[in-house]
Amino acid sequence: MSKSDTNRILRLLPFLAGGLGGSLLLLNRLLTTQITDSQARSDALGIIEGAVLILVGLLWQQIQARTPDTVDLIGETGLEFSSELSDLAKTELAWASHLLLTNTVTRSLVVYYDGKTILRRGILGKTSQVKPGAILARVLSKGTPVYLVNLNLYPGKVEFDYLPENTQGIICQPIGNRGVLILGANAPRSYTKKDEQWIEGIADKLAVTLDTKD
């Protein structure tokens, strides 16, 4: 049983307990020919208990975080390097992209540097070359990352045609002042703050390597 299935069962437990308790009280009342004062008081307490359990269940539905729904990204799996890269740069990019694809929700990854697409890995989009739109241009000019938590809510998502068309979330992380690391996830709102900090660290490491690639 997966962790998400376990959490769903736990959220339903108060409903089940409250409903079962109420049903048993009703059955007991129907089968009893003469109701005593003590039984009436017990039934009242049981009704209150069942109502409280159902209320707790409702609160849990609101409070407990649910795992975002994932999708299978559309596209072929691949690995493409720019032919102009040095062996050192290829090794560094291969290492960094492997870590991101295996340890985060990232399923598609693109590196854009010095006006060129130098790496595509994971699930590849239909377009092989990055043409910076408004969002990517902002990242390049300001040097600050952009996290689009749910890509379907952003009209500007059309500029990311080099990622799978059903990509759910995107992080655009600057690589120094010359490039951008673009990560596509298969679920919305799925990157954590720790993920973002780790991605920033990897991008900084790539900046050092790519600045000296020549």
Summary of the structure (lengths in Angstrom):
residues: 214
radius of gyration: 26.5
end to end distance: 50.7
largest distance: 93.9
contacts: 630
relative contact order: 0.13
helix: 51%
strand: 18%
